[in-house]
């Protein structure tokens, strides 16, 4: 997409800026282009992968849906590091990429948390931190939109990067929890309680590996919940820090 001033107006630059129907850059004779390079394409693919995580549960039966969602989420999360690294290494940083990257991150996190909260049965240990994270992400997104170009002056901190890492790690672990839980339920389908209790207590043999799947589900759930609460804490801290840094600009807007 490119704007250009192909037909310059016969007036000075200020009049051209205010009288032309073209965007300001074009009216002044500048050009603007949306840069398509590998880092930006990776970011766009990550954005498209966000709804794909939820769609997996619509078109595939579990546990295949869990596997596909987990793999898709992990691969997409890795591109969050790769696209930034390549953009810096190849000097291909762009405004388009800077705009799209946080949108892709937030879309991935929010949609994945909705899916996890759903198949956790609205477990309060998952629901509460997920709600805090989603609230912060929506709030900061709205604040950035209100600030407009000024938001670019508020640099991303290392703590915010750790926040994103904690969120995505917690989500990946909780996706694995759903995988183990469903595998356990699938293998115990039709099994009477007496037999199941005997296997789980060790009184009977466990040819289906039920104790392993139950232990894996329990362990990953606990680890995932701890990581999710840590991510929620970092999310609130970074959100408060972002609001604190934005306050001078908000006061300036009020004066106007």
N, C-alpha and C positions, 0 to 999 in steps of 0.2 A: 504494500500500500504506500503510495507516494503522492505528496502534495507538491506542486511546483507553481511558480508564478509565470506561467507561459505567456500571459498577456499583461504586461506591466501597465499600470494605470498612469496617466499623465498628471501626476500630482506628487507632492513630496511624500516622504515615507510615513509621516504621522497621519496625513490625510488618507493615505493608502491603507494604513492599519485600521482606521476606524470606519472607512467607507466601503472597503472591500468585503464581500461576503465570504471570502476564503478565510481559513484559519489564520491566526496572527503570523505564524512562521511563514506561511505561503504568501501572505500579503506583503511581507517585508522582503520577499524574494528568497527566503530560505527554503530548504527542503527538509522533509521529515520522512523517515522510512522505518518500517517495522523490520528489525533485523532477525533473519532466520538463520541461526547457526546451531551447532550441536548442543551447547549448553541450554539455549532457549527451547530447542525441540525436546530435550530431556525434561525440562520443567513443564512444558505443555503436556507431555505424556504422563507425568506424575499427576497433573490436574485431572486428566481424563481417567486415570486409574482410580481416583477417589470414589466415584460412584460405582466403578467396576467391582469394588469390594462388596458392596451391598447386593449388586446384581447377581453375584455368584450364588447367593442363597435363594435367588428366585428361579434360576435355571438349572441348578444342580442339587442333587440329593446330598445330605450329609452322610459320611464325612468328607465326600469329595468337595463340597462347597467350602468346608473349613480349610482343606488343603489348598485349594485354589486361591481363597481369600488371603490366607497366610503368605503364600508365595508371592502373590501380586503385591501385597502390602509391603513385604520386606524388600522386594526388588524396587518398588517405587520409593521407599524410604531411603534406600542406598543412593538413588539418583539425587536426593536432596544434598548429599555431600559431593557427589561426582560433578553435578552441573556447576556448582559454585567453584570447585577446584579447577575445572576446565576453563571456566570463564576468566578466572584470574590468571591461570597459567598461559592461556592463549590470548590474553588481553582482549577478550570479547565481552566484557561487561557492558550491559546496555540498560536503558531505562525500562524497556519492555521486560527484560528478565528480572530486574529489581522489583517491578510491579507485580509480575506473575508469581514469583517464588513464594512470598508469604501467603498468597491466595491459595496456591496449591497445597502448602503445608497445612493451612487451617481446614481446607476442604477434606484432606485425608484424615486428619485427626478427628474432626467432628463426625464425619460419616462413619468412620470405624468405631468410634465410641458409641454411637447410636446402635450399631449392629451388636456390639459386645454387651451393652446394657440390655438389649432385647433378649439375647440368648442366655444371659445370666439370670433371667427371671426377675429382673428389676432388683437384684441384690443390692441392699443399701450400701455395702462396702464398695460397690462399683458405681452405683448410681450417684452418690454424693460427690465424689471427686470428679466424676465425668461431668456433672452439672456445673461444678466450679470452673472446670477447664473450658467448657463450651461458653459459659457466661463471659469469661475473661476474653476469649478469642473474639466473640461477637462485639464486646464492648470496645476492645482495642481497634478492631476493624472499622467500627463506626467513628471512633475518634480520629483515626488516620484519614478517613474519607472527609471528615469535617475540616481537618487541618490542611488538606490538599497538598500543594507543593511543599508546605512547611514541614510536613511529616518526614520528608527526606532528610531534614536536618537532625532528626532524632535517630542516631546510629544504633544498630543492633548490638547489644552487649554480649559478652561471652556467657553470662548467666542465662540470657535468652536462648542461646544456642544449646546450652545444657538442658534447658527446659524442653526444647523440641526433641532432643535426643532421648530424654527420660520419657516423654509422652509416647514416642514411637516404639521404644523398647518395651514399655509396659503393655502397649496395645498388641505387639507381636507375641509377647508371652501369654497374654490372655486369649489370643486367638488359638494358641497351642493348647491352652486349657480346654477350650471348647472342643477341640479335636480329640483329646484324651477322654473327656467326659462322654462324648457321643460314642466313641469306640467301646467304652466300658458298657454303656447302656445297650448298644447293639449286640454285644457278645452275651449279655445277660438276659436278652429278650426271650421270654418264655420259660426262664429258669425259676423254679420255685424258691421261696425264701429260705427254706431249710437247707437246700443245697448251696445256695449263695452264701448263707451265713457260715456254713461249714468250710467253704473254700476260703472265705475272707479271714476266718479265724485260724486257718492253717490246719484244721482237722482233716481236710480232704485235699487231694491233689488239685493243682491249678493248671490244667493243660491249655487253657485259653489265655493265660497271662492276666487274669482279672486283677490280682493284687498289684501287678506292675502298673497297669493302666489307672487303677484307682489312686495309687501312690503318686504317679506322674501328674494326674489331674489335680490332686490336692496340693502338691508341691508348686506346680506352675501357677495355680490360682493364688496361693499365698504370696509368692514372689511377685506376680503381676499386680496384686492389690497394693503391696508395699511400694512398688515402683510407681503405681498410679497415684497414690497419695503423695509420694515425693514429687511427682510431676505437677500435681495440683498445687502443692506448696510453692514450688518454683514459679508456677504460672501466676499465682496471686502476687508473689513478690515482684516479678518482672512487670506485671500489669500495673501495680502500684508505682513502680519506678517510672514506667512510661507515662503515667498520668502526671506524676510529679514534674517530669521534664517538659510535659506539654502545657502545664499551667501558665507559664509566662506568655506563651503564644495565645492561649485562651483569653487571658486578661487583656492582651493587646487587641484581640478581636472585639472584646466588650467595649473598649475605649472608642473604637470606631463606630 
